[in-house]
Amino acid sequence: MTAEVFQCPYCSTRTRHPQDVASQYCPVCHWWTGVTEMYLPWLAEREPLDVVRHAALSIYLREPMPVGFAGSPADMEIREHLAAAASAEDAVVIIMMSRPVA
């Protein structure tokens, strides 16, 4: 059986350590780069805003969407807002608000 792997979206380091994989923690960046709500503000402290917007949009597009939601007018509006987000924190709020409540 192959161990699960976590790859950091920032530095591309891959780790098989079970705790790193479970918590989405990068042992090189020393941050929880796999957790969207923590990664984007952390990234905003290190990179220009366009890099943060690109990362936020990539995360948003990569996450699975409920049936009937992807491609809808609401989805397109969320993507437009995300692309125009003024800050990483705004992008996080947009991503969180776009997720369905369980």
C-alpha positions as CSV (number, residue, x, y, z in Angstrom):
1,M,0.0,0.0,0.0
2,T,1.4,3.4,-1.0
3,A,1.5,6.1,1.6
4,E,-0.5,9.3,1.0
5,V,1.5,12.3,-0.2
6,F,1.0,16.0,0.4
7,Q,2.6,18.4,-2.1
8,C,3.0,22.1,-1.0
9,P,1.3,24.4,-3.5
10,Y,3.9,27.1,-2.8
11,C,7.3,25.3,-3.0
12,S,6.2,21.9,-4.4
13,T,7.9,19.9,-1.6
14,R,6.3,16.5,-1.2
15,T,6.0,14.8,2.1
16,R,4.7,11.4,3.2
17,H,4.9,12.0,6.9
18,P,1.4,11.0,8.2
19,Q,1.0,14.1,10.4
20,D,2.1,16.5,7.6
21,V,-0.4,14.8,5.1
22,A,-3.2,14.9,7.6
23,S,-2.7,18.5,8.5
24,Q,-1.6,19.7,5.0
25,Y,1.6,21.0,6.6
26,C,4.7,21.8,4.5
27,P,7.9,20.9,6.4
28,V,9.9,23.3,4.2
29,C,7.6,26.4,4.3
30,H,6.8,25.6,7.9
31,W,3.1,26.4,7.4
32,W,-0.2,24.8,6.7
33,T,-0.1,25.6,3.0
34,G,-2.7,22.9,2.2
35,V,-5.4,24.7,4.2
36,T,-7.0,27.4,2.0
37,E,-8.1,29.6,4.9
38,M,-4.5,29.7,6.2
39,Y,-2.5,29.5,2.9
40,L,-3.9,32.6,1.1
41,P,-3.3,35.1,3.9
42,W,0.2,33.6,4.5
43,L,0.9,33.8,0.7
44,A,-0.3,37.5,0.7
45,E,2.6,38.4,3.1
46,R,5.1,36.9,0.6
47,E,3.9,37.5,-2.9
48,P,2.4,40.3,-5.1
49,L,-1.4,40.5,-5.1
50,D,-1.7,39.0,-8.6
51,V,0.0,35.8,-7.4
52,V,-2.4,35.6,-4.5
53,R,-5.4,36.1,-6.8
54,H,-4.1,33.4,-9.2
55,A,-3.6,31.0,-6.3
56,A,-7.1,31.7,-4.9
57,L,-8.7,31.3,-8.3
58,S,-6.8,28.0,-8.9
59,I,-7.9,26.7,-5.5
60,Y,-11.5,27.6,-6.2
61,L,-11.5,26.0,-9.7
62,R,-9.8,22.9,-8.4
63,E,-12.4,22.2,-5.6
64,P,-15.4,20.0,-6.5
65,M,-18.6,21.9,-7.0
66,P,-22.1,20.6,-6.2
67,V,-24.1,19.2,-9.2
68,G,-25.8,22.1,-11.0
69,F,-23.6,24.8,-9.5
70,A,-20.5,24.7,-11.7
71,G,-21.1,26.8,-14.8
72,S,-24.2,28.4,-13.4
73,P,-24.6,32.2,-13.5
74,A,-24.0,32.3,-9.8
75,D,-20.7,30.4,-10.3
76,M,-19.6,32.8,-13.0
77,E,-20.4,35.7,-10.7
78,I,-18.3,34.2,-7.9
79,R,-15.4,33.6,-10.2
80,E,-15.5,37.2,-11.4
81,H,-15.6,38.5,-7.8
82,L,-12.7,36.2,-6.9
83,A,-10.6,37.4,-9.9
84,A,-11.3,41.0,-8.7
85,A,-10.7,40.4,-5.0
86,A,-8.8,43.2,-3.4
87,S,-6.9,41.0,-1.0
88,A,-6.1,37.5,-0.1
89,E,-8.5,37.8,2.9
90,D,-11.3,38.9,0.4
91,A,-10.5,35.8,-1.7
92,V,-10.8,33.5,1.3
93,V,-14.2,35.1,2.2
94,I,-15.4,34.6,-1.3
95,I,-14.3,31.0,-1.4
96,M,-15.9,30.3,2.0
97,M,-19.2,32.0,1.0
98,S,-19.3,30.0,-2.2
99,R,-19.2,26.6,-0.5
100,P,-22.6,25.0,0.3
101,V,-23.5,24.8,3.9
102,A,-23.9,21.2,5.1
